[in-house]
């Protein structure tokens, strides 16, 4: 990756938090039968992931490994093998670049799925005019769910012209 993207872009590479959560939850379910312990471990992992101070993150990580090695050894081994040396990809404290704290991936994936499923009915379309029409249709569908009062508030917030202005 370094040869292709260079050092600057590689430092901005981050794992999708949703996919990390999913992987951890799958592994926790298979490695820790005790639901209470599983929930505790998951909550600690979430706190570690969201920690913004690097020193605090490193202390939390070391403390977690020491405290939980005896309680859930196989999960701790999994975490060390797959995530400890790659913390700069998933821990929030290492996302020190513009928009590094923004989680938009899931929103785009959801929107893309909605476009493909409901509007395109899973059919391929490569014509830009049809795509533009589809986006206008989506906007109409989304905007039409607002009541008249909500539309006026929406217009004020986004400084849209009043419907009475010609």
DSSP file (Angstrom, degrees, kcal/mol; ACC not computed):
  #  RESIDUE AA STRUCTURE BP1 BP2  ACC     N-H-->O    O-->H-N    N-H-->O    O-->H-N    TCO  KAPPA ALPHA  PHI   PSI    X-CA   Y-CA   Z-CA
    1    1 A X     >>       0   0    0      0, 0.0     4,-2.9     0, 0.0     5,-0.6   0.000 360.0 360.0 360.0 -32.9    0.0    0.0    0.0
    2    2 A X  H  >5 +     0   0    0      1,-0.2     4,-1.7     2,-0.2     8,-0.1   0.901 360.0  48.7 -62.0 -41.4    2.9    2.4    0.7
    3    3 A X  H  45S+     0   0    0      2,-0.2    -1,-0.2     1,-0.2     4,-0.1   0.880 117.8  40.8 -65.7 -38.1    4.1    2.2   -2.9
    4    4 A X  H  45S+     0   0    0      1,-0.1    -2,-0.2     2,-0.1    -1,-0.2   0.943 130.6  20.9 -77.4 -49.4    0.6    2.8   -4.3
    5    5 A X  H  X5S-     0   0    0     -4,-2.9     4,-0.7     1,-0.1    -3,-0.2   0.666  98.7-132.9-100.1 -19.4   -0.7    5.5   -2.0
    6    6 A X  H  X< -     0   0    0     -4,-1.7     4,-1.9    -5,-0.6     5,-0.2  -0.039  35.6 -70.2  83.4 166.5    2.4    7.0   -0.4
    7    7 A X  H  > S+     0   0    0      1,-0.2     4,-1.7     2,-0.2    -1,-0.2   0.866 127.3  55.9 -65.5 -39.1    3.1    7.8    3.2
    8    8 A X  H  4 S+     0   0    0      1,-0.2     4,-0.4     2,-0.2    -1,-0.2   0.933 112.8  39.5 -62.0 -48.4    0.6   10.7    3.5
    9    9 A X  H >< S+     0   0    0     -4,-0.7     3,-1.1     1,-0.2     4,-0.3   0.859 111.1  58.2 -72.2 -34.2   -2.4    8.7    2.3
   10   10 A X  H >< S+     0   0    0     -4,-1.9     3,-1.3     1,-0.3    -1,-0.2   0.857  99.8  58.3 -63.6 -33.6   -1.4    5.6    4.2
   11   11 A X  T 3< S+     0   0    0     -4,-1.7    -1,-0.3     1,-0.3    -2,-0.2   0.695 105.1  52.3 -69.3 -16.0   -1.5    7.6    7.5
   12   12 A X  T <  S+     0   0    0     -3,-1.1    -1,-0.3    -4,-0.4     2,-0.2   0.411  81.3 115.9 -97.7   0.4   -5.1    8.4    6.7
   13   13 A X    <   +     0   0    0     -3,-1.3     2,-0.4    -4,-0.3    -3,-0.0  -0.522  41.6 174.4 -71.4 132.9   -6.2    4.8    6.2
   14   14 A X        -     0   0    0     -2,-0.2     2,-0.2    76,-0.1    76,-0.2  -0.996  31.0-118.6-141.4 145.7   -8.7    3.6    8.8
   15   15 A X        -     0   0    0     74,-2.9     2,-0.4    -2,-0.4     3,-0.0  -0.573  41.7-100.8 -78.2 146.1  -10.7    0.5    9.4
   16   16 A X     >  -     0   0    0     -2,-0.2     4,-2.1     1,-0.2     3,-0.2  -0.536  26.4-144.4 -67.2 123.8  -14.5    0.9    9.3
   17   17 A X  H  > S+     0   0    0     -2,-0.4     4,-2.9     1,-0.2     5,-0.2   0.874  97.8  56.8 -60.6 -37.8  -15.6    1.0   13.0
   18   18 A X  H  > S+     0   0    0      1,-0.2     4,-2.5     2,-0.2    -1,-0.2   0.915 108.1  46.7 -61.0 -43.0  -18.8   -0.9   12.1
   19   19 A X  H  > S+     0   0    0      2,-0.2     4,-2.4     1,-0.2    -1,-0.2   0.869 111.8  50.8 -69.3 -35.2  -16.8   -3.8   10.6
   20   20 A X  H  X S+     0   0    0     -4,-2.1     4,-2.7     2,-0.2     5,-0.2   0.932 110.5  49.9 -65.0 -44.4  -14.5   -3.9   13.6
   21   21 A X  H  X S+     0   0    0     -4,-2.9     4,-2.9     1,-0.2     5,-0.2   0.938 111.3  49.2 -56.8 -47.6  -17.4   -4.0   15.9
   22   22 A X  H  X S+     0   0    0     -4,-2.5     4,-2.5     1,-0.2     5,-0.2   0.922 111.6  48.1 -60.1 -45.5  -19.0   -6.8   13.9
   23   23 A X  H  X S+     0   0    0     -4,-2.4     4,-2.2     1,-0.2    -1,-0.2   0.923 113.5  47.7 -62.9 -44.0  -15.7   -8.8   13.9
   24   24 A X  H  X S+     0   0    0     -4,-2.7     4,-3.0     1,-0.2    -2,-0.2   0.925 111.8  49.5 -63.5 -44.3  -15.3   -8.4   17.7
   25   25 A X  H  X S+     0   0    0     -4,-2.9     4,-2.4    -5,-0.2    -2,-0.2   0.912 110.5  50.1 -63.7 -41.9  -18.9   -9.3   18.4
   26   26 A X  H  X S+     0   0    0     -4,-2.5     4,-1.6    -5,-0.2    -1,-0.2   0.938 114.7  44.2 -59.6 -46.0  -18.6  -12.5   16.3
   27   27 A X  H  X S+     0   0    0     -4,-2.2     4,-2.3    -5,-0.2     5,-0.2   0.887 111.2  53.3 -68.8 -38.6  -15.4  -13.5   18.1
   28   28 A X  H  X S+     0   0    0     -4,-3.0     4,-2.7     1,-0.2    -1,-0.2   0.919 107.7  51.8 -61.2 -43.1  -16.7  -12.6   21.5
   29   29 A X  H  < S+     0   0    0     -4,-2.4    -1,-0.2     1,-0.2    -2,-0.2   0.876 115.2  41.8 -62.0 -36.6  -19.8  -14.8   21.0
   30   30 A X  H  < S+     0   0    0     -4,-1.6    -1,-0.2    -5,-0.2    -2,-0.2   0.803 123.1  36.6 -81.5 -27.6  -17.7  -17.8   20.0
   31   31 A X  H  < S+     0   0    0     -4,-2.3     2,-0.6     1,-0.2    -2,-0.2   0.740 115.1  48.3 -97.5 -24.6  -15.0  -17.3   22.6
   32   32 A X     <  +     0   0    0     -4,-2.7    -1,-0.2    -5,-0.2     6,-0.1  -0.886  51.8 178.1-125.0 101.3  -16.9  -16.2   25.7
   33   33 A X        +     0   0    0     -2,-0.6     2,-0.7    -3,-0.1    -1,-0.1   0.804  62.0  90.7 -71.0 -28.4  -20.0  -18.1   26.7
   34   34 A X     >  -     0   0    0      1,-0.2     4,-2.7     2,-0.1     5,-0.2  -0.583  65.5-158.4 -73.3 112.3  -20.6  -16.0   29.8
   35   35 A X  H  > S+     0   0    0     -2,-0.7     4,-2.7     1,-0.2     5,-0.2   0.874  89.2  52.9 -62.0 -39.9  -22.9  -13.2   28.6
   36   36 A X  H  > S+     0   0    0      2,-0.2     4,-2.1     1,-0.2    -1,-0.2   0.935 112.8  43.3 -62.6 -47.0  -22.0  -10.9   31.5
   37   37 A X  H  > S+     0   0    0      2,-0.2     4,-2.8     1,-0.2     5,-0.2   0.909 112.8  53.9 -64.1 -42.4  -18.3  -11.2   30.8
   38   38 A X  H  X S+     0   0    0     -4,-2.7     4,-2.5     1,-0.2    -2,-0.2   0.922 110.2  46.5 -58.4 -46.1  -18.8  -10.9   27.1
   39   39 A X  H  X S+     0   0    0     -4,-2.7     4,-2.5     2,-0.2    -1,-0.2   0.891 112.3  50.7 -65.2 -39.5  -20.8   -7.6   27.6
   40   40 A X  H  X S+     0   0    0     -4,-2.1     4,-2.1    -5,-0.2    -2,-0.2   0.937 111.9  46.8 -62.5 -47.2  -18.1   -6.2   29.9
   41   41 A X  H  X S+     0   0    0     -4,-2.8     4,-2.5     1,-0.2    -2,-0.2   0.927 112.4  50.3 -61.4 -45.3  -15.3   -7.0   27.5
   42   42 A X  H  X S+     0   0    0     -4,-2.5     4,-2.2    -5,-0.2    -1,-0.2   0.913 109.7  50.6 -61.2 -43.1  -17.2   -5.5   24.6
   43   43 A X  H  X S+     0   0    0     -4,-2.5     4,-2.1     1,-0.2    -1,-0.2   0.890 110.4  49.4 -63.0 -39.2  -17.9   -2.3   26.6
   44   44 A X  H  X S+     0   0    0     -4,-2.1     4,-2.6     2,-0.2    -1,-0.2   0.912 109.7  51.8 -65.5 -41.6  -14.2   -2.0   27.5
   45   45 A X  H  X S+     0   0    0     -4,-2.5     4,-2.7     1,-0.2    -2,-0.2   0.892 109.0  50.6 -61.9 -38.7  -13.3   -2.5   23.8
   46   46 A X  H  X S+     0   0    0     -4,-2.2     4,-2.1     2,-0.2    -1,-0.2   0.902 110.0  49.8 -66.2 -40.2  -15.7    0.3   22.8
   47   47 A X  H  X S+     0   0    0     -4,-2.1     4,-0.9     2,-0.2    -2,-0.2   0.908 112.2  48.6 -63.0 -41.5  -14.1    2.6   25.4
   48   48 A X  H >< S+     0   0    0     -4,-2.6     3,-0.8     1,-0.2    -2,-0.2   0.938 111.0  49.9 -62.9 -46.5  -10.7    1.8   24.1
   49   49 A X  H 3< S+     0   0    0     -4,-2.7    43,-2.7     1,-0.2    44,-0.2   0.876 114.6  43.9 -60.9 -38.6  -11.7    2.4   20.5
   50   50 A X  H 3< S+     0   0    0     -4,-2.1    -1,-0.2    -5,-0.2    -2,-0.2   0.531  82.7 119.4 -87.4  -6.9  -13.3    5.8   21.3
   51   51 A X    <<  -     0   0    0     -4,-0.9    42,-0.8    -3,-0.8    41,-0.0  -0.403  44.5-167.0 -63.0 130.2  -10.5    7.0   23.6
   52   52 A X        +     0   0    0     40,-0.1     2,-0.5    -2,-0.1    -1,-0.1   0.626  64.2  80.0 -96.4 -15.0   -9.0   10.2   22.1
   53   53 A X     >  -     0   0    0      1,-0.1     4,-2.4    41,-0.0    40,-0.2  -0.836  68.1-150.8 -96.9 125.2   -5.8   10.4   24.2
   54   54 A X  H  > S+     0   0    0     -2,-0.5     4,-2.6    39,-0.2     5,-0.2   0.896  95.0  50.6 -64.0 -42.3   -3.0    8.1   23.0
   55   55 A X  H  > S+     0   0    0      1,-0.2     4,-2.3     2,-0.2    -1,-0.2   0.922 112.4  47.1 -62.2 -44.0   -1.4    7.6   26.4
   56   56 A X  H  > S+     0   0    0      1,-0.2     4,-2.7     2,-0.2    -1,-0.2   0.906 111.2  52.5 -63.6 -40.6   -4.8    6.7   27.9
   57   57 A X  H  X S+     0   0    0     -4,-2.4     4,-2.7     2,-0.2    -2,-0.2   0.939 109.5  48.0 -60.0 -47.2   -5.5    4.4   25.1
   58   58 A X  H  X S+     0   0    0     -4,-2.6     4,-2.4     1,-0.2     5,-0.2   0.894 112.6  48.8 -63.1 -40.2   -2.2    2.6   25.5
   59   59 A X  H  X S+     0   0    0     -4,-2.3     4,-2.6     2,-0.2     5,-0.2   0.928 112.3  48.9 -63.4 -44.0   -2.7    2.2   29.3
   60   60 A X  H  X S+     0   0    0     -4,-2.7     4,-2.6     2,-0.2    -2,-0.2   0.907 111.4  49.8 -62.0 -41.9   -6.2    0.9   28.7
   61   61 A X  H  X S+     0   0    0     -4,-2.7     4,-2.3     2,-0.2    -2,-0.2   0.936 113.7  44.2 -63.9 -47.6   -5.0   -1.6   26.2
   62   62 A X  H  X S+     0   0    0     -4,-2.4     4,-2.3     1,-0.2    -2,-0.2   0.908 114.5  49.8 -64.5 -41.5   -2.2   -2.9   28.4
   63   63 A X  H  X S+     0   0    0     -4,-2.6     4,-2.9    -5,-0.2     5,-0.2   0.906 109.9  51.4 -63.5 -42.0   -4.5   -3.0   31.4
   64   64 A X  H  X S+     0   0    0     -4,-2.6     4,-2.6    -5,-0.2     5,-0.2   0.938 110.2  48.5 -60.4 -47.3   -7.1   -4.9   29.4
   65   65 A X  H  X S+     0   0    0     -4,-2.3     4,-1.1     1,-0.2    -2,-0.2   0.916 115.8  43.7 -61.5 -43.8   -4.6   -7.5   28.3
   66   66 A X  H  < S+     0   0    0     -4,-2.3     4,-0.4     1,-0.2    -1,-0.2   0.918 118.1  43.4 -67.3 -43.6   -3.3   -8.1   31.8
   67   67 A X  H  < S+     0   0    0     -4,-2.9     4,-0.2    -5,-0.2    -2,-0.2   0.842 122.7  34.5 -73.2 -33.9   -6.8   -8.1   33.5
   68   68 A X  H  X S+     0   0    0     -4,-2.6     4,-2.5    -5,-0.2     8,-0.2   0.451  88.3  91.9-107.1  -0.9   -8.6  -10.3   30.9
   69   69 A X  T  < S+     0   0    0     -4,-1.1    -1,-0.2    -5,-0.2    -2,-0.1   0.905  96.1  41.0 -57.9 -40.9   -5.8  -12.7   29.8
   70   70 A X  T  4 S+     0   0    0     -4,-0.4     3,-0.3    -3,-0.2    -1,-0.2   0.766 116.9  48.7 -79.6 -25.3   -6.9  -15.2   32.5
   71   71 A X  T  4 S+     0   0    0     -4,-0.2    -2,-0.2     1,-0.2    -1,-0.2   0.827 133.2   6.5 -86.0 -33.8  -10.7  -14.7   32.0
   72   72 A X  S  X S+     0   0    0     -4,-2.5     4,-2.2     1,-0.1     3,-0.3  -0.473  70.5 167.0-150.0  69.9  -10.9  -15.1   28.2
   73   73 A X  H  > S+     0   0    0     -3,-0.3     4,-2.7     1,-0.2     5,-0.2   0.866  74.6  53.9 -57.7 -44.4   -7.5  -16.1   26.9
   74   74 A X  H  > S+     0   0    0      1,-0.2     4,-2.0     2,-0.2    -1,-0.2   0.883 110.9  46.4 -64.7 -36.9   -8.5  -17.1   23.4
   75   75 A X  H  > S+     0   0    0     -3,-0.3     4,-2.8     2,-0.2    -1,-0.2   0.913 112.0  50.5 -70.5 -40.6  -10.2  -13.7   22.8
   76   76 A X  H  X S+     0   0    0     -4,-2.2     4,-2.6    -8,-0.2    -2,-0.2   0.908 110.5  50.1 -62.6 -40.9   -7.2  -11.8   24.2
   77   77 A X  H  X S+     0   0    0     -4,-2.7     4,-2.7     2,-0.2    -1,-0.2   0.919 111.2  49.4 -61.3 -43.1   -4.9  -13.8   21.9
   78   78 A X  H  X S+     0   0    0     -4,-2.0     4,-2.6    -5,-0.2     5,-0.3   0.921 111.5  48.8 -59.8 -45.7   -7.2  -13.0   19.0
   79   79 A X  H  X>S+     0   0    0     -4,-2.8     4,-2.5     2,-0.2     5,-1.7   0.915 113.5  46.1 -63.2 -44.2   -7.1   -9.3   19.8
   80   80 A X  H  <>S+     0   0    0     -4,-2.6     5,-0.7     3,-0.2     4,-0.4   0.941 115.8  45.8 -63.4 -47.4   -3.3   -9.3   20.2
   81   81 A X  H  <5S+     0   0    0     -4,-2.7    -2,-0.2    -5,-0.2    -1,-0.2   0.896 127.1  25.0 -64.0 -42.3   -2.8  -11.2   16.9
   82   82 A X  H  <5S+     0   0    0     -4,-2.6    -2,-0.2    -5,-0.2    -3,-0.2   0.688 135.1  16.9-101.4 -20.6   -5.3   -9.2   14.8
   83   83 A X  T ><5S+     0   0    0     -4,-2.5     3,-0.8    -5,-0.3    -3,-0.2   0.670  98.7  77.9-129.6 -24.5   -5.6   -5.8   16.3
   84   84 A X  G > <S+     0   0    0     -5,-1.7     3,-1.0    -4,-0.4    -4,-0.1   0.935 103.9  39.5 -61.0 -47.8   -2.9   -4.8   18.8
   85   85 A X  G 3 <S+     0   0    0     -5,-0.7    -1,-0.3     1,-0.2     3,-0.2   0.534 117.5  51.9 -79.7  -4.8   -0.2   -4.0   16.2
   86   86 A X  G X>  +     0   0    0     -3,-0.8     3,-2.2     1,-0.1     4,-0.7   0.024  67.5 122.3-116.2  25.8   -2.8   -2.3   13.9
   87   87 A X  H X>  +     0   0    0     -3,-1.0     4,-3.1     1,-0.3     3,-0.7   0.805  65.3  68.3 -60.2 -29.6   -4.3    0.0   16.5
   88   88 A X  H 34 S+     0   0    0      1,-0.2    -1,-0.3     2,-0.2    -2,-0.1   0.667  99.4  52.2 -65.3 -14.0   -3.5    3.0   14.4
   89   89 A X  H <4 S+     0   0    0     -3,-2.2   -74,-2.9    -6,-0.2    -1,-0.2   0.738 125.2  19.4 -89.6 -26.0   -6.2    1.7   11.9
   90   90 A X  H << S+     0   0    0     -4,-0.7     2,-0.3    -3,-0.7    -2,-0.2   0.667  97.9  92.2-120.7 -21.3   -9.0    1.4   14.4
   91   91 A X    ><  -     0   0    0     -4,-3.1     3,-1.5    -5,-0.2     4,-0.2  -0.622  66.0-140.0 -83.9 134.7   -8.4    3.5   17.5
   92   92 A X  G >  S+     0   0    0    -43,-2.7     3,-1.6    -2,-0.3   -40,-0.1   0.785  96.4  69.7 -62.7 -29.7   -9.8    7.0   17.5
   93   93 A X  G 3  S+     0   0    0    -42,-0.8    -1,-0.3     1,-0.3   -39,-0.2   0.713  99.1  50.5 -65.1 -18.5   -6.7    8.5   19.1
   94   94 A X  G <  S+     0   0    0     -3,-1.5     2,-1.6    -7,-0.2    -1,-0.3   0.448  82.9  93.5 -97.6  -1.5   -4.7    7.8   16.0
   95   95 A X    <   +     0   0    0     -3,-1.6     2,-0.7    -4,-0.2     5,-0.2  -0.492  44.8 148.6 -90.6  67.9   -7.1    9.5   13.6
   96   96 A X        +     0   0    0     -2,-1.6     2,-0.3     4,-0.1    -1,-0.1  -0.448  38.1  92.9-101.8  58.3   -5.4   12.8   13.6
   97   97 A X  S >  S-     0   0    0     -2,-0.7     3,-2.5   -85,-0.1     4,-0.3  -0.941  91.0 -64.3-141.2 162.7   -6.3   14.0   10.1
   98   98 A X  T 3  S+     0   0    0     -2,-0.3    -2,-0.0     1,-0.3     4,-0.0  -0.234 122.7   0.9 -53.6 130.7   -9.1   16.1    8.7
   99   99 A X  T >  S+     0   0    0      1,-0.1     3,-1.4     2,-0.0    -1,-0.3   0.646  89.3 135.6  65.3  18.6  -12.4   14.3    9.1
  100  100 A X  T <  S+     0   0    0     -3,-2.5    -2,-0.1     1,-0.3    -4,-0.1   0.736  70.4  50.6 -67.0 -22.4  -10.6   11.4   10.9
  101  101 A X  T 3  S+     0   0    0     -4,-0.3     2,-0.4     2,-0.0    -1,-0.3   0.342  87.8 107.7 -96.5   5.7  -13.4   11.3   13.5
  102  102 A X    <   -     0   0    0     -3,-1.4     2,-0.8     1,-0.0     3,-0.2  -0.708  53.1-160.5 -89.5 131.8  -16.2   11.2   11.0
  103  103 A X        +     0   0    0     -2,-0.4     4,-0.2     1,-0.2    -3,-0.1  -0.834  38.6 135.6-109.9  92.6  -18.1    7.9   10.6
  104  104 A X     >  +     0   0    0     -2,-0.8     4,-2.2     2,-0.1     3,-0.3   0.557  42.6  91.6-113.0 -11.7  -19.8    8.2    7.2
  105  105 A X  H  > S+     0   0    0      1,-0.2     4,-2.5     2,-0.2     5,-0.2   0.900  88.5  48.1 -54.0 -47.4  -19.1    4.8    5.7
  106  106 A X  H  > S+     0   0    0      1,-0.2     4,-2.6     2,-0.2    -1,-0.2   0.867 109.4  53.9 -64.5 -35.8  -22.3    3.2    7.0
  107  107 A X  H  > S+     0   0    0     -3,-0.3     4,-2.6     2,-0.2    -1,-0.2   0.925 111.1  45.1 -64.6 -43.1  -24.4    6.1    5.8
  108  108 A X  H  X S+     0   0    0     -4,-2.2     4,-2.9     2,-0.2    -2,-0.2   0.902 113.2  50.1 -67.3 -40.2  -23.1    5.8    2.3
  109  109 A X  H  X S+     0   0    0     -4,-2.5     4,-2.3    -5,-0.2    -2,-0.2   0.905 112.2  48.1 -63.8 -40.5  -23.5    2.1    2.3
  110  110 A X  H  X S+     0   0    0     -4,-2.6     4,-2.4     2,-0.2    -2,-0.2   0.926 113.2  47.0 -64.6 -45.7  -27.1    2.5    3.5
  111  111 A X  H  X S+     0   0    0     -4,-2.6     4,-2.6     2,-0.2    -2,-0.2   0.925 112.0  50.6 -62.1 -44.6  -27.8    5.1    0.9
  112  112 A X  H  X S+     0   0    0     -4,-2.9     4,-2.6     1,-0.2    -1,-0.2   0.905 110.9  49.0 -60.9 -41.7  -26.3    3.0   -1.9
  113  113 A X  H  X S+     0   0    0     -4,-2.3     4,-3.0     2,-0.2     5,-0.3   0.903 110.5  50.8 -64.3 -41.0  -28.3    0.0   -0.8
  114  114 A X  H  X>S+     0   0    0     -4,-2.4     4,-1.9     2,-0.2     5,-1.2   0.916 111.5  48.0 -63.0 -43.2  -31.5    2.1   -0.8
  115  115 A X  I  X>S+     0   0    0     -4,-2.6     5,-2.2     3,-0.2     4,-0.7   0.950 116.8  42.4 -61.5 -49.4  -30.8    3.3   -4.3
  116  116 A X  I  <5S+     0   0    0     -4,-2.6     6,-3.4     3,-0.2     7,-0.3   0.916 123.0  36.6 -64.7 -43.8  -30.0   -0.2   -5.6
  117  117 A X  I  <5S+     0   0    0     -4,-3.0     4,-0.2     4,-0.2    -3,-0.2   0.963 128.6  22.6 -78.9 -54.0  -32.9   -1.9   -3.9
  118  118 A X  I  <5S+     0   0    0     -4,-1.9    -3,-0.2    -5,-0.3    -2,-0.1   0.843 131.7  30.9 -89.0 -35.0  -35.8    0.4   -3.9
  119  119 A X  I  <<S+     0   0    0     -5,-1.2    -3,-0.2    -4,-0.7    -4,-0.1   0.843 130.6  29.7 -96.6 -36.4  -35.2    2.8   -6.7
  120  120 A X  S > <S-     0   0    0     -5,-2.2     3,-2.0    -6,-0.2    -3,-0.2   0.508  91.5-137.1-100.9  -5.7  -33.2    0.7   -9.2
  121  121 A X  T 3   -     0   0    0     -6,-0.3    -4,-0.2     1,-0.3    -3,-0.1   0.848  67.0 -63.2  50.4  40.0  -34.8   -2.6   -8.3
  122  122 A X  T 3  S+     0   0    0     -6,-3.4     2,-0.4     1,-0.2    -1,-0.3   0.683 103.7 135.1  61.0  22.2  -31.4   -4.2   -8.5
  123  123 A X    <   -     0   0    0     -3,-2.0    -1,-0.2    -7,-0.3     2,-0.2  -0.798  58.1-116.8 -98.7 142.9  -31.1   -3.5  -12.2
  124  124 A X        +     0   0    0     -2,-0.4     2,-0.3    -3,-0.1    -1,-0.0  -0.541  34.8 177.1 -76.6 143.3  -27.9   -2.1  -13.7
  125  125 A X        +     0   0    0     -2,-0.2    -5,-0.0     1,-0.1    -2,-0.0  -0.946  17.8 175.1-148.6 125.1  -28.1    1.4  -15.2
  126  126 A X        +     0   0    0     -2,-0.3     2,-0.5     4,-0.0    -1,-0.1   0.316  47.7 110.8-112.7   7.1  -25.2    3.3  -16.6
  127  127 A X     >  -     0   0    0      1,-0.2     4,-1.6     2,-0.0     3,-0.2  -0.735  55.5-153.8 -89.3 125.6  -27.1    6.3  -18.0
  128  128 A X  H  > S+     0   0    0     -2,-0.5     4,-2.5     1,-0.2     5,-0.2   0.832  92.6  58.7 -67.8 -33.3  -26.3    9.5  -16.1
  129  129 A X  H  > S+     0   0    0      1,-0.2     4,-2.1     2,-0.2    -1,-0.2   0.891 106.6  48.2 -65.5 -37.3  -29.7   11.1  -17.0
  130  130 A X  H  > S+     0   0    0      2,-0.2     4,-2.3     1,-0.2    -1,-0.2   0.880 110.7  51.7 -67.8 -36.9  -31.6    8.2  -15.4
  131  131 A X  H  X S+     0   0    0     -4,-1.6     4,-2.3     2,-0.2    -2,-0.2   0.913 109.2  49.3 -65.3 -42.2  -29.4    8.5  -12.3
  132  132 A X  H  X S+     0   0    0     -4,-2.5     4,-2.2     2,-0.2    -2,-0.2   0.927 111.7  49.1 -62.9 -44.3  -30.1   12.3  -12.0
  133  133 A X  H  X S+     0   0    0     -4,-2.1     4,-2.3     1,-0.2    -1,-0.2   0.901 110.3  52.1 -59.4 -40.8  -33.8   11.6  -12.3
  134  134 A X  H  X S+     0   0    0     -4,-2.3     4,-2.5     2,-0.2    -2,-0.2   0.901 108.0  50.4 -63.5 -41.8  -33.5    8.9   -9.7
  135  135 A X  H  X S+     0   0    0     -4,-2.3     4,-2.2     2,-0.2    -1,-0.2   0.889 110.3  49.9 -65.3 -38.9  -31.8   11.3   -7.3
  136  136 A X  H  X S+     0   0    0     -4,-2.2     4,-2.5     2,-0.2    -1,-0.2   0.899 110.4  50.9 -64.4 -39.4  -34.6   13.9   -7.8
  137  137 A X  H  X S+     0   0    0     -4,-2.3     4,-2.6     2,-0.2    -2,-0.2   0.911 109.7  50.0 -63.5 -42.1  -37.2   11.2   -7.1
  138  138 A X  H  X S+     0   0    0     -4,-2.5     4,-2.6     2,-0.2     5,-0.2   0.911 110.5  49.8 -62.2 -41.8  -35.4   10.2   -3.9
  139  139 A X  H  X S+     0   0    0     -4,-2.2     4,-2.9     2,-0.2     5,-0.2   0.913 111.2  49.1 -64.2 -42.6  -35.3   13.9   -2.8
  140  140 A X  H  X S+     0   0    0     -4,-2.5     4,-2.2     2,-0.2    -2,-0.2   0.926 112.5  48.2 -61.2 -45.0  -39.0   14.2   -3.6
  141  141 A X  H  < S+     0   0    0     -4,-2.6     4,-0.5     2,-0.2    -2,-0.2   0.909 115.9  43.6 -62.9 -42.4  -39.8   11.1   -1.6
  142  142 A X  H >< S+     0   0    0     -4,-2.6     3,-0.9     1,-0.2     4,-0.2   0.919 117.0  45.1 -69.2 -44.2  -37.7   12.1    1.4
  143  143 A X  H >< S+     0   0    0     -4,-2.9     3,-1.3     1,-0.2    -2,-0.2   0.790 103.2  64.9 -72.8 -28.1  -38.9   15.7    1.4
  144  144 A X  T 3< S+     0   0    0     -4,-2.2    -1,-0.2     1,-0.3    -2,-0.2   0.656  88.4  68.8 -72.2 -14.0  -42.6   14.8    1.0
  145  145 A X  T <  S+     0   0    0     -3,-0.9    -1,-0.3    -4,-0.5     2,-0.2   0.672  82.7  93.0 -78.0 -14.6  -42.7   13.0    4.3
  146  146 A X  S <  S-     0   0    0     -3,-1.3     2,-0.1    -4,-0.2    -3,-0.0  -0.499  78.8-123.6 -76.2 145.7  -42.3   16.4    6.1
  147  147 A X     >  -     0   0    0     -2,-0.2     4,-2.3     1,-0.1     5,-0.2  -0.339  34.3 -98.5 -75.4 169.5  -45.4   18.2    7.2
  148  148 A X  H  > S+     0   0    0      1,-0.2     4,-1.8     2,-0.2     5,-0.1   0.901 125.9  49.2 -58.3 -42.4  -45.9   21.8    5.9
  149  149 A X  H  > S+     0   0    0      1,-0.2     4,-2.1     2,-0.2    -1,-0.2   0.915 109.8  50.9 -64.0 -43.8  -44.6   23.2    9.2
  150  150 A X  H  > S+     0   0    0      1,-0.2     4,-2.7     2,-0.2    -1,-0.2   0.864 107.3  54.6 -63.0 -36.1  -41.5   21.0    9.1
  151  151 A X  H  X S+     0   0    0     -4,-2.3     4,-2.5     2,-0.2    -1,-0.2   0.901 107.4  49.7 -63.6 -40.6  -40.8   22.1    5.5
  152  152 A X  H  X S+     0   0    0     -4,-1.8     4,-2.1     2,-0.2    -2,-0.2   0.913 112.3  47.2 -65.1 -41.2  -40.9   25.7    6.5
  153  153 A X  H  X S+     0   0    0     -4,-2.1     4,-2.7     2,-0.2    -2,-0.2   0.924 111.3  51.8 -64.0 -44.0  -38.4   25.0    9.4
  154  154 A X  H  X S+     0   0    0     -4,-2.7     4,-2.2     1,-0.2     6,-0.2   0.908 109.3  50.1 -58.1 -44.2  -36.2   23.0    6.9
  155  155 A X  H  <>S+     0   0    0     -4,-2.5     5,-2.8     1,-0.2     4,-0.3   0.902 111.6  48.1 -62.7 -41.2  -36.2   25.9    4.5
  156  156 A X  H ><5S+     0   0    0     -4,-2.1     3,-0.8     3,-0.2    -2,-0.2   0.920 111.2  49.7 -65.9 -43.7  -35.2   28.4    7.3
  157  157 A X  H 3<5S+     0   0    0     -4,-2.7    -2,-0.2     1,-0.2    -1,-0.2   0.923 120.4  35.2 -61.8 -45.1  -32.4   26.1    8.6
  158  158 A X  T 3<5S-     0   0    0     -4,-2.2    -1,-0.2    -5,-0.2    -2,-0.2   0.272 109.6-119.7 -97.0  11.6  -30.9   25.6    5.2
  159  159 A X  T < 5 +     0   0    0     -3,-0.8     2,-0.2    -4,-0.3    -3,-0.2   0.865  53.0 165.5  54.3  41.9  -31.7   29.1    3.9
  160  160 A X      < -     0   0    0     -5,-2.8    -1,-0.2    -6,-0.2     3,-0.1  -0.616  44.0 -97.3 -85.0 148.0  -33.9   27.8    1.1
  161  161 A X        -     0   0    0     -2,-0.2    -1,-0.1     1,-0.1    -5,-0.0  -0.329  44.9-100.9 -64.1 147.7  -36.2   30.3   -0.6
  162  162 A X    >   -     0   0    0      1,-0.1     3,-1.4    -3,-0.1    -1,-0.1  -0.289  25.5-118.8 -63.7 152.4  -39.8   30.4    0.5
  163  163 A X  T 3  S+     0   0    0      1,-0.3    -1,-0.1    -3,-0.1    -2,-0.1   0.670 113.9  61.6 -68.3 -14.4  -42.2   28.5   -1.7
  164  164 A X  T 3  S+     0   0    0      2,-0.0     2,-0.3     0, 0.0    -1,-0.3   0.595  83.0  96.4 -86.8 -11.5  -44.0   31.9   -2.1
  165  165 A X    <         0   0    0     -3,-1.4    -4,-0.0     1,-0.1     0, 0.0  -0.628 360.0 360.0 -81.5 133.6  -41.0   33.5   -3.8
  166  166 A X              0   0    0     -2,-0.3    -1,-0.1     0, 0.0    -3,-0.0   0.425 360.0 360.0 -99.6 360.0  -41.0   33.4   -7.6
